[in-house]
């Protein structure tokens, strides 16, 4: 920032590479959870023959997929918009209450 401090936005190993472009899942999750109909969200990368990794969103809440896609599209770059939106009852977490991205990837892959 302007005062010379370095801020970490997410873990480097959480970055999703899709079509040769980097996607910060935390940035996309923030866009998703800014929608009033979303109570929780997780963005993960799942293997894709076409993209390398496909950006997939798991979300909890009452939001409609079409309106959620448009909401996110207005807030992030085109390559960051999830290819798929998967509604879930709750976002998986670890025993420590942190997002369980491994379980999220499994859920996103099984759909």
N, CA, C and O atoms as a printed pandas DataFrame, in Angstrom:
     atom_number atom_name residue_name chain_id  residue_number  x_coord  y_coord  z_coord
0              1         N          UNK        A               1    0.826   -1.179    0.000
1              2        CA          UNK        A               1    0.000    0.000    0.000
2              3         C          UNK        A               1    0.877    1.252    0.000
3              4         O          UNK        A               1    2.098    1.161   -0.125
4              5         N          UNK        A               2    0.264    2.390    0.137
5              6        CA          UNK        A               2    0.992    3.662    0.087
6              7         C          UNK        A               2    2.010    3.811    1.218
7              8         O          UNK        A               2    2.933    4.619    1.122
8              9         N          UNK        A               3    1.840    3.035    2.286
9             10        CA          UNK        A               3    2.753    3.123    3.432
10            11         C          UNK        A               3    3.843    2.055    3.389
11            12         O          UNK        A               3    4.603    1.902    4.345
12            13         N          UNK        A               4    3.920    1.320    2.287
13            14        CA          UNK        A               4    4.976    0.326    2.125
14            15         C          UNK        A               4    4.669   -1.029    2.732
15            16         O          UNK        A               4    5.551   -1.884    2.801
16            17         N          UNK        A               5    3.433   -1.245    3.175
17            18        CA          UNK        A               5    3.064   -2.540    3.744
18            19         C          UNK        A               5    2.616   -3.487    2.631
19            20         O          UNK        A               5    2.027   -3.071    1.634
20            21         N          UNK        A               6    2.910   -4.757    2.830
21            22        CA          UNK        A               6    2.511   -5.795    1.881
22            23         C          UNK        A               6    1.321   -6.540    2.475
23            24         O          UNK        A               6    1.384   -7.025    3.604
24            25         N          UNK        A               7    0.243   -6.627    1.711
25            26        CA          UNK        A               7   -0.968   -7.307    2.160
26            27         C          UNK        A               7   -1.144   -8.580    1.350
27            28         O          UNK        A               7   -1.049   -8.551    0.124
28            29         N          UNK        A               8   -1.402   -9.701    2.023
29            30        CA          UNK        A               8   -1.662  -10.958    1.354
30            31         C          UNK        A               8   -3.164  -11.116    1.194
31            32         O          UNK        A               8   -3.909  -11.013    2.168
32            33         N          UNK        A               9   -3.614  -11.364   -0.032
33            34        CA          UNK        A               9   -5.040  -11.510   -0.310
34            35         C          UNK        A               9   -5.486  -12.960   -0.239
35            36         O          UNK        A               9   -6.637  -13.240    0.095
36            37         N          UNK        A              10   -4.602  -13.869   -0.545
37            38        CA          UNK        A              10   -4.923  -15.288   -0.430
38            39         C          UNK        A              10   -3.634  -16.080   -0.545
39            40         O          UNK        A              10   -2.576  -15.539   -0.865
40            41         N          UNK        A              11   -3.746  -17.373   -0.277
41            42        CA          UNK        A              11   -2.572  -18.236   -0.386
42            43         C          UNK        A              11   -2.216  -18.425   -1.859
43            44         O          UNK        A              11   -3.103  -18.573   -2.699
44            45         N          UNK        A              12   -0.931  -18.421   -2.170
45            46        CA          UNK        A              12   -0.492  -18.577   -3.559
46            47         C          UNK        A              12   -0.943  -19.912   -4.136
47            48         O          UNK        A              12   -1.234  -20.000   -5.329
48            49         N          UNK        A              13   -1.006  -20.966   -3.298
49            50        CA          UNK        A              13   -1.400  -22.267   -3.820
50            51         C          UNK        A              13   -2.911  -22.373   -4.053
51            52         O          UNK        A              13   -3.382  -23.381   -4.579
52            53         N          UNK        A              14   -3.665  -21.358   -3.674
53            54        CA          UNK        A              14   -5.089  -21.340   -3.955
54            55         C          UNK        A              14   -5.393  -20.732   -5.320
55            56         O          UNK        A              14   -6.519  -20.841   -5.804
56            57         N          UNK        A              15   -4.418  -20.100   -5.940
57            58        CA          UNK        A              15   -4.633  -19.460   -7.232
58            59         C          UNK        A              15   -5.020  -20.521   -8.266
59            60         O          UNK        A              15   -4.412  -21.589   -8.341
60            61         N          UNK        A              16   -6.031  -20.204   -9.049
61            62        CA          UNK        A              16   -6.505  -21.103  -10.099
62            63         C          UNK        A              16   -5.980  -20.568  -11.426
63            64         O          UNK        A              16   -6.141  -19.387  -11.732
64            65         N          UNK        A              17   -5.350  -21.439  -12.213
65            66        CA          UNK        A              17   -4.874  -21.049  -13.536
66            67         C          UNK        A              17   -5.837  -21.653  -14.552
67            68         O          UNK        A              17   -5.965  -22.871  -14.671
68            69         N          UNK        A              18   -6.505  -20.765  -15.278
69            70        CA          UNK        A              18   -7.483  -21.202  -16.274
70            71         C          UNK        A              18   -7.190  -20.505  -17.597
71            72         O          UNK        A              18   -7.148  -19.277  -17.667
72            73         N          UNK        A              19   -6.991  -21.283  -18.622
73            74        CA          UNK        A              19   -6.673  -20.707  -19.929
74            75         C          UNK        A              19   -5.411  -19.854  -19.892
75            76         O          UNK        A              19   -5.281  -18.905  -20.665
76            77         N          UNK        A              20   -4.482  -20.183  -19.002
77            78        CA          UNK        A              20   -3.226  -19.440  -18.879
78            79         C          UNK        A              20   -3.330  -18.165  -18.046
79            80         O          UNK        A              20   -2.345  -17.438  -17.920
80            81         N          UNK        A              21   -4.495  -17.878  -17.477
81            82        CA          UNK        A              21   -4.704  -16.676  -16.670
82            83         C          UNK        A              21   -4.952  -17.056  -15.213
83            84         O          UNK        A              21   -5.575  -18.079  -14.930
84            85         N          UNK        A              22   -4.463  -16.230  -14.290
85            86        CA          UNK        A              22   -4.618  -16.495  -12.868
86            87         C          UNK        A              22   -5.943  -15.961  -12.341
87            88         O          UNK        A              22   -6.385  -14.873  -12.709
88            89         N          UNK        A              23   -6.559  -16.743  -11.478
89            90        CA          UNK        A              23   -7.794  -16.347  -10.807
90            91         C          UNK        A              23   -7.567  -16.466   -9.300
91            92         O          UNK        A              23   -7.203  -17.530   -8.799
92            93         N          UNK        A              24   -7.785  -15.368   -8.590
93            94        CA          UNK        A              24   -7.711  -15.358   -7.133
94            95         C          UNK        A              24   -9.097  -15.743   -6.617
95            96         O          UNK        A              24  -10.031  -14.951   -6.740
96            97         N          UNK        A              25   -9.255  -16.943   -6.039
97            98        CA          UNK        A              25  -10.582  -17.366   -5.608
98            99         C          UNK        A              25  -11.187  -16.458   -4.544
99           100         O          UNK        A              25  -12.406  -16.294   -4.501
100          101         N          UNK        A              26  -10.369  -15.873   -3.694
101          102        CA          UNK        A              26  -10.887  -14.993   -2.645
102          103         C          UNK        A              26  -11.555  -13.766   -3.255
103          104         O          UNK        A              26  -12.602  -13.326   -2.779
104          105         N          UNK        A              27  -10.964  -13.219   -4.291
105          106        CA          UNK        A              27  -11.551  -12.051   -4.978
106          107         C          UNK        A              27  -12.936  -12.396   -5.541
107          108         O          UNK        A              27  -13.872  -11.606   -5.421
108          109         N          UNK        A              28  -13.060  -13.568   -6.148
109          110        CA          UNK        A              28  -14.333  -13.988   -6.733
110          111         C          UNK        A              28  -15.339  -14.286   -5.615
111          112         O          UNK        A              28  -16.518  -13.953   -5.735
112          113         N          UNK        A              29  -14.877  -14.908   -4.538
113          114        CA          UNK        A              29  -15.761  -15.187   -3.403
114          115         C          UNK        A              29  -16.311  -13.893   -2.806
115          116         O          UNK        A              29  -17.481  -13.833   -2.426
116          117         N          UNK        A              30  -15.481  -12.868   -2.722
117          118        CA          UNK        A              30  -15.947  -11.578   -2.202
118          119         C          UNK        A              30  -17.040  -10.996   -3.104
119          120         O          UNK        A              30  -18.020  -10.435   -2.613
120          121         N          UNK        A              31  -16.870  -11.130   -4.403
121          122        CA          UNK        A              31  -17.901  -10.663   -5.337
122          123         C          UNK        A              31  -19.191  -11.458   -5.144
123          124         O          UNK        A              31  -20.284  -10.891   -5.143
124          125         N          UNK        A              32  -19.061  -12.753   -4.984
125          126        CA          UNK        A              32  -20.233  -13.606   -4.800
126          127         C          UNK        A              32  -20.980  -13.274   -3.515
127          128         O          UNK        A              32  -22.203  -13.141   -3.519
128          129         N          UNK        A              33  -20.248  -13.143   -2.424
129          130        CA          UNK        A              33  -20.907  -12.914   -1.129
130          131         C          UNK        A              33  -21.430  -11.487   -0.981
131          132         O          UNK        A              33  -22.140  -11.186   -0.022
132          133         N          UNK        A              34  -21.085  -10.607   -1.923
133          134        CA          UNK        A              34  -21.671   -9.268   -1.886
134          135         C          UNK        A              34  -23.113   -9.277   -2.392
135          136         O          UNK        A              34  -23.818   -8.275   -2.278
136          137         N          UNK        A              35  -23.548  -10.399   -2.946
137          138        CA          UNK        A              35  -24.943  -10.546   -3.395
138          139         C          UNK        A              35  -25.787  -10.897   -2.171
139          140         O          UNK        A              35  -25.432  -11.786   -1.398
140          141         N          UNK        A              36  -26.893  -10.202   -2.004
141          142        CA          UNK        A              36  -27.740  -10.390   -0.817
142          143         C          UNK        A              36  -28.326  -11.789   -0.693
143          144         O          UNK        A              36  -28.708  -12.196    0.404
144          145         N          UNK        A              37  -28.408  -12.532   -1.791
145          146        CA          UNK        A              37  -28.975  -13.875   -1.767
146          147         C          UNK        A              37  -27.960  -14.972   -1.528
147          148         O          UNK        A              37  -28.296  -16.152   -1.633
148          149         N          UNK        A              38  -26.721  -14.610   -1.208
149          150        CA          UNK        A              38  -25.664  -15.600   -0.987
150          151         C          UNK        A              38  -25.206  -15.531    0.467
151          152         O          UNK        A              38  -24.758  -14.485    0.938
152          153         N          UNK        A              39  -25.323  -16.653    1.169
153          154        CA          UNK        A              39  -24.880  -16.689    2.561
154          155         C          UNK        A              39  -23.460  -17.223    2.700
155          156         O          UNK        A              39  -22.840  -17.063    3.751
156          157         N          UNK        A              40  -22.943  -17.851    1.658
157          158        CA          UNK        A              40  -21.571  -18.352    1.668
158          159         C          UNK        A              40  -21.169  -18.778    0.277
159          160         O          UNK        A              40  -22.012  -19.150   -0.539
160          161         N          UNK        A              41  -19.863  -18.721    0.007
161          162        CA          UNK        A              41  -19.377  -19.118   -1.318
162          163         C          UNK        A              41  -17.955  -19.648   -1.227
163          164         O          UNK        A              41  -17.173  -19.245   -0.365
164          165         N          UNK        A              42  -17.643  -20.553   -2.128
165          166        CA          UNK        A              42  -16.285  -21.072   -2.274
166          167         C          UNK        A              42  -16.017  -21.222   -3.763
167          168         O          UNK        A              42  -16.852  -21.740   -4.504
168          169         N          UNK        A              43  -14.855  -20.768   -4.192
169          170        CA          UNK        A              43  -14.459  -20.888   -5.591
170          171         C          UNK        A              43  -13.260  -21.829   -5.652
171          172         O          UNK        A              43  -12.277  -21.655   -4.933
172          173         N          UNK        A              44  -13.362  -22.828   -6.524
173          174        CA          UNK        A              44  -12.305  -23.827   -6.664
174          175         C          UNK        A              44  -12.007  -24.045   -8.144
175          176         O          UNK        A              44  -12.804  -23.689   -9.011
176          177         N          UNK        A              45  -10.863  -24.626   -8.411
177          178        CA          UNK        A              45  -10.505  -25.036   -9.764
178          179         C          UNK        A              45  -10.617  -26.534   -9.876
179          180         O          UNK        A              45  -10.118  -27.264   -9.020
180          181         N          UNK        A              46  -11.269  -27.001  -10.924
181          182        CA          UNK        A              46  -11.352  -28.435  -11.189
182          183         C          UNK        A              46  -10.717  -28.700  -12.548
183          184         O          UNK        A              46  -10.778  -27.849  -13.436
184          185         N          UNK        A              47  -10.110  -29.870  -12.720
185          186        CA          UNK        A              47   -9.429  -30.168  -13.976
186          187         C          UNK        A              47  -10.341  -30.033  -15.190
187          188         O          UNK        A              47  -11.507  -30.428  -15.169
188          189         N          UNK        A              48   -9.771  -29.460  -16.247
189          190        CA          UNK        A              48  -10.510  -29.269  -17.496
190          191         C          UNK        A              48   -9.559  -29.496  -18.664
191          192         O          UNK        A              48   -8.473  -28.918  -18.703
192          193         N          UNK        A              49   -9.961  -30.329  -19.608
193          194        CA          UNK        A              49   -9.135  -30.577  -20.789
194          195         C          UNK        A              49   -8.989  -29.303  -21.613
195          196         O          UNK        A              49   -7.943  -29.073  -22.220
196          197         N          UNK        A              50  -10.025  -28.480  -21.638
197          198        CA          UNK        A              50  -10.016  -27.266  -22.446
198          199         C          UNK        A              50   -9.271  -26.116  -21.777
199          200         O          UNK        A              50   -8.520  -25.408  -22.449
200          201         N          UNK        A              51   -9.456  -25.908  -20.470
201          202        CA          UNK        A              51   -8.942  -24.725  -19.782
202          203         C          UNK        A              51   -7.753  -24.997  -18.865
203          204         O          UNK        A              51   -7.140  -24.054  -18.365
204          205         N          UNK        A              52   -7.416  -26.253  -18.636
205          206        CA          UNK        A              52   -6.403  -26.586  -17.627
206          207         C          UNK        A              52   -7.114  -26.764  -16.299
207          208         O          UNK        A              52   -7.125  -27.858  -15.735
208          209         N          UNK        A              53   -7.701  -25.699  -15.806
209          210        CA          UNK        A              53   -8.603  -25.736  -14.655
210          211         C          UNK        A              53   -9.835  -24.914  -15.007
211          212         O          UNK        A              53   -9.748  -23.880  -15.669
212          213         N          UNK        A              54  -10.958  -25.391  -14.556
213          214        CA          UNK        A              54  -12.221  -24.682  -14.757
214          215         C          UNK        A              54  -12.609  -24.048  -13.427
215          216         O          UNK        A              54  -12.553  -24.705  -12.387
216          217         N          UNK        A              55  -12.998  -22.790  -13.451
217          218        CA          UNK        A              55  -13.412  -22.086  -12.242
218          219         C          UNK        A              55  -14.851  -22.471  -11.925
219          220         O          UNK        A              55  -15.749  -22.290  -12.747
220          221         N          UNK        A              56  -15.060  -23.010  -10.712
221          222        CA          UNK        A              56  -16.384  -23.462  -10.281
222          223         C          UNK        A              56  -16.714  -22.802   -8.951
223          224         O          UNK        A              56  -15.859  -22.691   -8.072
224          225         N          UNK        A              57  -17.949  -22.369   -8.813
225          226        CA          UNK        A              57  -18.430  -21.734   -7.588
226          227         C          UNK        A              57  -19.396  -22.663   -6.868
227          228         O          UNK        A              57  -20.353  -23.159   -7.463
228          229         N          UNK        A              58  -19.140  -22.896   -5.589
229          230        CA          UNK        A              58  -20.120  -23.522   -4.703
230          231         C          UNK        A              58  -20.744  -22.375   -3.930
231          232         O          UNK        A              58  -20.027  -21.508   -3.431
232          233         N          UNK        A              59  -22.058  -22.353   -3.821
233          234        CA          UNK        A              59  -22.675  -21.256   -3.069
234          235         C          UNK        A              59  -23.870  -21.746   -2.264
235          236         O          UNK        A              59  -24.594  -22.654   -2.670
236          237         N          UNK        A              60  -24.049  -21.119   -1.116
237          238        CA          UNK        A              60  -25.198  -21.379   -0.266
238          239         C          UNK        A              60  -26.055  -20.127   -0.263
239          240         O          UNK        A              60  -25.538  -19.011   -0.250
240          241         N          UNK        A              61  -27.357  -20.315   -0.274
241          242        CA          UNK        A              61  -28.265  -19.180   -0.259
242          243         C          UNK        A              61  -29.393  -19.367   -1.250
243          244         O          UNK        A              61  -29.571  -20.443   -1.820
244          245         N          UNK        A              62  -30.145  -18.311   -1.443
245          246        CA          UNK        A              62  -31.345  -18.373   -2.279
246          247         C          UNK        A              62  -31.160  -17.707   -3.639
247          248         O          UNK        A              62  -32.137  -17.529   -4.367
248          249         N          UNK        A              63  -29.948  -17.339   -3.998
249          250        CA          UNK        A              63  -29.707  -16.639   -5.265
250          251         C          UNK        A              63  -30.002  -17.539   -6.455
251          252         O          UNK        A              63  -29.769  -18.747   -6.412
252          253         N          UNK        A              64  -30.509  -16.940   -7.503
253          254        CA          UNK        A              64  -30.739  -17.603   -8.780
254          255         C          UNK        A              64  -29.415  -17.600   -9.545
255          256         O          UNK        A              64  -28.708  -16.593   -9.552
256          257         N          UNK        A              65  -29.076  -18.718  -10.187
257          258        CA          UNK        A              65  -27.792  -18.823  -10.881
258          259         C          UNK        A              65  -27.592  -17.733  -11.923
259          260         O          UNK        A              65  -26.503  -17.165  -12.007
260          261         N          UNK        A              66  -28.604  -17.428  -12.713
261          262        CA          UNK        A              66  -28.464  -16.417  -13.768
262          263         C          UNK        A              66  -28.170  -15.042  -13.187
263          264         O          UNK        A              66  -27.295  -14.336  -13.689
264          265         N          UNK        A              67  -28.889  -14.648  -12.136
265          266        CA          UNK        A              67  -28.646  -13.334  -11.550
266          267         C          UNK        A              67  -27.300  -13.304  -10.821
267          268         O          UNK        A              67  -26.635  -12.268  -10.790
268          269         N          UNK        A              68  -26.901  -14.428  -10.240
269          270        CA          UNK        A              68  -25.612  -14.501   -9.570
270          271         C          UNK        A              68  -24.473  -14.384  -10.580
271          272         O          UNK        A              68  -23.483  -13.697  -10.327
272          273         N          UNK        A              69  -24.612  -15.056  -11.723
273          274        CA          UNK        A              69  -23.595  -14.965  -12.780
274          275         C          UNK        A              69  -23.441  -13.512  -13.239
275          276         O          UNK        A              69  -22.320  -13.028  -13.397
276          277         N          UNK        A              70  -24.553  -12.821  -13.452
277          278        CA          UNK        A              70  -24.507  -11.419  -13.877
278          279         C          UNK        A              70  -23.891  -10.541  -12.787
279          280         O          UNK        A              70  -23.101   -9.645  -13.086
280          281         N          UNK        A              71  -24.245  -10.790  -11.545
281          282        CA          UNK        A              71  -23.709  -10.024  -10.416
282          283         C          UNK        A              71  -22.175  -10.130  -10.372
283          284         O          UNK        A              71  -21.473   -9.133  -10.201
284          285         N          UNK        A              72  -21.681  -11.355  -10.529
285          286        CA          UNK        A              72  -20.227  -11.580  -10.495
286          287         C          UNK        A              72  -19.574  -10.968  -11.725
287          288         O          UNK        A              72  -18.514  -10.354  -11.616
288          289         N          UNK        A              73  -20.178  -11.123  -12.872
289          290        CA          UNK        A              73  -19.631  -10.591  -14.133
290          291         C          UNK        A              73  -19.393   -9.081  -14.053
291          292         O          UNK        A              73  -18.462   -8.561  -14.669
292          293         N          UNK        A              74  -20.237   -8.383  -13.293
293          294        CA          UNK        A              74  -20.090   -6.930  -13.139
294          295         C          UNK        A              74  -18.953   -6.545  -12.192
295          296         O          UNK        A              74  -18.587   -5.371  -12.125
296          297         N          UNK        A              75  -18.383   -7.516  -11.451
297          298        CA          UNK        A              75  -17.427   -7.198  -10.404
298          299         C          UNK        A              75  -16.024   -7.777  -10.590
299          300         O          UNK        A              75  -15.087   -7.360   -9.909
300          301         N          UNK        A              76  -15.875   -8.728  -11.502
301          302        CA          UNK        A              76  -14.558   -9.340  -11.727
302          303         C          UNK        A              76  -14.265   -9.397  -13.223
303          304         O          UNK        A              76  -15.134   -9.121  -14.049
304          305         N          UNK        A              77  -13.046   -9.755  -13.552
305          306        CA          UNK        A              77  -12.651   -9.896  -14.959
306          307         C          UNK        A              77  -13.362  -11.094  -15.593
307          308         O          UNK        A              77  -13.763  -12.025  -14.894
308          309         N          UNK        A              78  -13.512  -11.067  -16.887
309          310        CA          UNK        A              78  -14.255  -12.114  -17.606
310          311         C          UNK        A              78  -13.708  -13.511  -17.329
311          312         O          UNK        A              78  -14.485  -14.449  -17.154
312          313         N          UNK        A              79  -12.383  -13.664  -17.288
313          314        CA          UNK        A              79  -11.814  -15.001  -17.066
314          315         C          UNK        A              79  -12.012  -15.494  -15.631
315          316         O          UNK        A              79  -11.805  -16.675  -15.352
316          317         N          UNK        A              80  -12.412  -14.596  -14.715
317          318        CA          UNK        A              80  -12.624  -14.972  -13.314
318          319         C          UNK        A              80  -14.059  -15.438  -13.037
319          320         O          UNK        A              80  -14.325  -16.024  -11.989
320          321         N          UNK        A              81  -14.966  -15.185  -13.955
321          322        CA          UNK        A              81  -16.360  -15.583  -13.760
322          323         C          UNK        A              81  -16.430  -17.114  -13.811
323          324         O          UNK        A              81  -15.970  -17.720  -14.779
324          325         N          UNK        A              82  -17.001  -17.742  -12.776
325          326        CA          UNK        A              82  -17.089  -19.207  -12.777
326          327         C          UNK        A              82  -17.821  -19.751  -13.995
327          328         O          UNK        A              82  -18.784  -19.161  -14.486
328          329         N          UNK        A              83  -17.337  -20.889  -14.466
329          330        CA          UNK        A              83  -17.988  -21.568  -15.593
330          331         C          UNK        A              83  -19.247  -22.294  -15.112
331          332         O          UNK        A              83  -20.225  -22.436  -15.846
332          333         N          UNK        A              84  -19.189  -22.748  -13.854
333          334        CA          UNK        A              84  -20.333  -23.461  -13.281
334          335         C          UNK        A              84  -20.626  -22.928  -11.889
335          336         O          UNK        A              84  -19.719  -22.510  -11.169
336          337         N          UNK        A              85  -21.901  -22.945  -11.517
337          338        CA          UNK        A              85  -22.367  -22.553  -10.190
338          339         C          UNK        A              85  -23.077  -23.762   -9.586
339          340         O          UNK        A              85  -24.013  -24.297  -10.179
340          341         N          UNK        A              86  -22.637  -24.183   -8.422
341          342        CA          UNK        A              86  -23.188  -25.374   -7.783
342          343         C          UNK        A              86  -23.823  -24.969   -6.449
343          344         O          UNK        A              86  -23.110  -24.572   -5.527
344          345         N          UNK        A              87  -25.154  -25.062   -6.334
345          346        CA          UNK        A              87  -25.786  -24.753   -5.052
346          347         C          UNK        A              87  -25.518  -25.866   -4.040
347          348         O          UNK        A              87  -25.584  -27.049   -4.374
348          349         N          UNK        A              88  -25.218  -25.477   -2.809
349          350        CA          UNK        A              88  -24.980  -26.425   -1.712
350          351         C          UNK        A              88  -25.725  -25.931   -0.474
351          352         O          UNK        A              88  -26.082  -24.757   -0.377
352          353         N          UNK        A              89  -25.950  -26.829    0.451
353          354        CA          UNK        A              89  -26.622  -26.447    1.699
354          355         C          UNK        A              89  -25.711  -25.598    2.578
355          356         O          UNK        A              89  -26.164  -24.671    3.249
356          357         N          UNK        A              90  -24.421  -25.926    2.564
357          358        CA          UNK        A              90  -23.437  -25.165    3.337
358          359         C          UNK        A              90  -22.064  -25.311    2.692
359          360         O          UNK        A              90  -21.796  -26.276    1.975
360          361         N          UNK        A              91  -21.207  -24.342    2.959
361          362        CA          UNK        A              91  -19.845  -24.358    2.423
362          363         C          UNK        A              91  -18.999  -25.258    3.321
363          364         O          UNK        A              91  -18.999  -25.079    4.539
364          365         N          UNK        A              92  -18.276  -26.226    2.743
365          366        CA          UNK        A              92  -17.475  -27.135    3.573
366          367         C          UNK        A              92  -16.323  -26.404    4.268
367          368         O          UNK        A              92  -15.648  -25.563    3.675
368          369         N          UNK        A              93  -16.124  -26.747    5.531
369          370        CA          UNK        A              93  -15.035  -26.154    6.309
370          371         C          UNK        A              93  -14.239  -27.253    7.001
371          372         O          UNK        A              93  -14.718  -28.375    7.167
372          373         N          UNK        A              94  -13.027  -26.915    7.397
373          374        CA          UNK        A              94  -12.187  -27.833    8.170
374          375         C          UNK        A              94  -12.635  -27.800    9.626
375          376         O          UNK        A              94  -13.527  -27.033    9.990
376          377         N          UNK        A              95  -12.023  -28.624   10.448
377          378        CA          UNK        A              95  -12.332  -28.622   11.885
378          379         C          UNK        A              95  -12.017  -27.278   12.523
379          380         O          UNK        A              95  -12.584  -26.936   13.561
380          381         N          UNK        A              96  -11.118  -26.516   11.911
381          382        CA          UNK        A              96  -10.755  -25.201   12.436
382          383         C          UNK        A              96  -11.655  -24.093   11.903
383          384         O          UNK        A              96  -11.459  -22.923   12.231
384          385         N          UNK        A              97  -12.642  -24.455   11.083
385          386        CA          UNK        A              97  -13.580  -23.477   10.553
386          387         C          UNK        A              97  -13.110  -22.759    9.301
387          388         O          UNK        A              97  -13.754  -21.811    8.850
388          389         N          UNK        A              98  -11.998  -23.198    8.735
389          390        CA          UNK        A              98  -11.491  -22.581    7.499
390          391         C          UNK        A              98  -12.101  -23.301    6.296
391          392         O          UNK        A              98  -12.507  -24.458    6.408
392          393         N          UNK        A              99  -12.170  -22.622    5.139
393          394        CA          UNK        A              99  -12.727  -23.279    3.951
394          395         C          UNK        A              99  -11.951  -24.556    3.619
395          396         O          UNK        A              99  -10.721  -24.552    3.582
396          397         N          UNK        A             100  -12.670  -25.629    3.382
397          398        CA          UNK        A             100  -12.060  -26.904    3.014
398          399         C          UNK        A             100  -12.099  -27.013    1.491
399          400         O          UNK        A             100  -13.037  -27.566    0.916
400          401         N          UNK        A             101  -11.059  -26.472    0.851
401          402        CA          UNK        A             101  -11.036  -26.421   -0.618
402          403         C          UNK        A             101  -10.924  -27.813   -1.240
403          404         O          UNK        A             101  -11.415  -28.035   -2.347
404          405         N          UNK        A             102  -10.285  -28.747   -0.544
405          406        CA          UNK        A             102  -10.219  -30.113   -1.052
406          407         C          UNK        A             102  -11.604  -30.727   -1.160
407          408         O          UNK        A             102  -11.945  -31.334   -2.175
408          409         N          UNK        A             103  -12.402  -30.567   -0.110
409          410        CA          UNK        A             103  -13.775  -31.061   -0.129
410          411         C          UNK        A             103  -14.603  -30.281   -1.155
411          412         O          UNK        A             103  -15.458  -30.853   -1.831
412          413         N          UNK        A             104  -14.347  -28.982   -1.269
413          414        CA          UNK        A             104  -15.040  -28.172   -2.271
414          415         C          UNK        A             104  -14.761  -28.658   -3.673
415          416         O          UNK        A             104  -15.673  -28.738   -4.496
416          417         N          UNK        A             105  -13.492  -28.991   -3.962
417          418        CA          UNK        A             105  -13.145  -29.514   -5.293
418          419         C          UNK        A             105  -13.854  -30.849   -5.543
419          420         O          UNK        A             105  -14.336  -31.109   -6.646
420          421         N          UNK        A             106  -13.909  -31.693   -4.500
421          422        CA          UNK        A             106  -14.584  -32.984   -4.646
422          423         C          UNK        A             106  -16.064  -32.772   -4.969
423          424         O          UNK        A             106  -16.600  -33.420   -5.868
424          425         N          UNK        A             107  -16.721  -31.878   -4.248
425          426        CA          UNK        A             107  -18.138  -31.587   -4.500
426          427         C          UNK        A             107  -18.335  -31.023   -5.909
427          428         O          UNK        A             107  -19.280  -31.400   -6.601
428          429         N          UNK        A             108  -17.462  -30.139   -6.324
429          430        CA          UNK        A             108  -17.579  -29.513   -7.645
430          431         C          UNK        A             108  -17.320  -30.509   -8.767
431          432         O          UNK        A             108  -17.884  -30.387   -9.855
432          433         N          UNK        A             109  -16.476  -31.485   -8.506
433          434        CA          UNK        A             109  -16.147  -32.488   -9.517
434          435         C          UNK        A             109  -17.242  -33.542   -9.627
435          436         O          UNK        A             109  -17.500  -34.068  -10.710
436          437         N          UNK        A             110  -17.889  -33.851   -8.495
437          438        CA          UNK        A             110  -18.916  -34.892   -8.466
438          439         C          UNK        A             110  -20.226  -34.470   -9.127
439          440         O          UNK        A             110  -21.074  -35.316   -9.411
440          441         N          UNK        A             111  -20.400  -33.170   -9.374
441          442        CA          UNK        A             111  -21.674  -32.683   -9.928
442          443         C          UNK        A             111  -21.710  -32.874  -11.423
443          444         O          UNK        A             111  -22.699  -32.525  -12.066
